Amino acid sequence: MRMTEEVKFPSSLPIPDEVLSISQTLEGAGHETWCVGGAVRDNLLKHPNKDFDLATAATPEQVQGLFRRTIPVGIDHGTVGVLDSDNQLHEVTTFRRDIRTDGRHAVVEFGVSLDEDLARRDFTINAIAYHPLKHEWRDPFDGARDLEAGVIRAVGDPAQRFREDYLRILRALRFAARFRFTIEDATWTAATATVARLQHLSAERVRDEWFKGLETAQRASDLVRLWEVVGAMGVWMPDVVKSEKTRGEVGSGEWGVGSGHAVVDNLPCDPVLITSYLSRDPAATLSRLRCSNAEVERGRRIGQYRDDLPDASSDLAVRKWMATLGKSVDDIVAIAALEQPECGLHDAVERMRQSGAPLQIGELAITGRDLMDIGVPEGPAIGEILRDLMEFVLLDPSRNTKEDLLNRARTSSTFPFSPFPGGSGGGEGS
């Protein structure tokens, strides 16, 4: 433990009544109970956070016995969720220490003290405890001092902390980017020495940490740069580019945050969009992170169309382009606004939307049922005619009337009967 002058803690924290009630029940049954984790840290930083977790001497079975409504959210690791009257879940975790770990999963032992429990946590800023009833503080690793100094420091031996769970490397980067803190030298050295072991983590855990990091970073470029410099990007996202897109002015050392904005910082805070923008092959990157099929498809469309922009001065070109892209329009517009702001695409897209021009088959004035009513049999011909009608309307949105579209349908080469005025042999009224 580092010896420094005493930090002055606030006299109390704004603990929600529901958390106080759980604490009172546990303490009343003779089980020491403290508030721990992110909410304690955030409140010391004056960041509002009411999601207080509790650490207690009670075993999971004792916690379950004291409360009527519980959920075993992580009972093998000592965590029980207690539901309050509003069905809000509050995590209660037994004091524990790791007795065996492979860098991904840990086997824990209960029956330890609060200080032993805090000693197994990742960083000093997350190893601060507050007693909600006695208003006492426990900070054996001087986390409050690191909060004041803006430092991410591992608890105890950094290499050991990372060997216990390699995801902690990525958590260090996330906290640095979120709070704009610097990672302490020994912690950074241990992270770079261990980073290759990130390949043993599940893609889902890496994805969640990356996405959460982008969502919480004050500047996305800070997180990207830290991932690049520590080596995590090369392990998990080798297709991500290193360019002016991510480079702000260099700030406080390779393991700190930048001092100036980069291009990527001007994108909406959307992890899929940012990841796709930075990747040479967005679909491959998102697939590697085990994203959903919809997210991978979104990335594929970004990769396919980000360099294929329409002539913004041509309403027809913009309509056809928007019809082709569908939901991906806003993604490409956001990227174009950064890379080609003079192209006028944003204004052109807004103009089309304000005009109400139909861009998708579902916006046509007729449906497949209307086509069946004039004699088109159910089957592939319906889709072929609707696609033809969509092209017909894109050329001139004023054609989107039921009368014009039915007349067009009757002259379609896909129409199953010889057209004549008023319908066909299987048409309306038959």
Sequence and secondary structure as in RCSB ss.txt:
>XXXX:A:sequence
MRMTEEVKFPSSLPIPDEVLSISQTLEGAGHETWCVGGAVRDNLLKHPNKDFDLATAATPEQVQGLFRRTIPVGI
DHGTVGVLDSDNQLHEVTTFRRDIRTDGRHAVVEFGVSLDEDLARRDFTINAIAYHPLKHEWRDPFDGARDLEAG
VIRAVGDPAQRFREDYLRILRALRFAARFRFTIEDATWTAATATVARLQHLSAERVRDEWFKGLETAQRASDLVR
LWEVVGAMGVWMPDVVKSEKTRGEVGSGEWGVGSGHAVVDNLPCDPVLITSYLSRDPAATLSRLRCSNAEVERGR
RIGQYRDDLPDASSDLAVRKWMATLGKSVDDIVAIAALEQPECGLHDAVERMRQSGAPLQIGELAITGRDLMDIG
VPEGPAIGEILRDLMEFVLLDPSRNTKEDLLNRARTSSTFPFSPFPGGSGGGEGS
>XXXX:A:secstr
          S     HHHHHHHHHHHHTT  EEEESHHHHHHHTT      EEEESS HHHHHHH SSEEEEEG
GGTEEEEE TT  EEEEEE EEEEEE BS EEEEES  HHHHHHTSSBGGG  EEETTTTEEE TT HHHHHHHT
EE BSS HHHHHHHBTHHHHHHHHHHHHHT EE HHHHHHHHHHGGGGGGS HHHHHHHHHHHHHH SSHHHHHH
HHHHHTHHHHH TTB  STTT     SSTTS  SS  GGGGS S HHHHHHHHBSSHHHHHHHTT  HHHHHHHH
HHHHHTT    TT HHHHHHHHHHHGGGHHHHHHHHHHH GGG HHHHHHHHHHHT   SGGGSS  HHHHHHTT
  SSHHHHHHHHHHHHHHHH GGG SHHHHHHHHHT TT SS  BTTB TT TT 
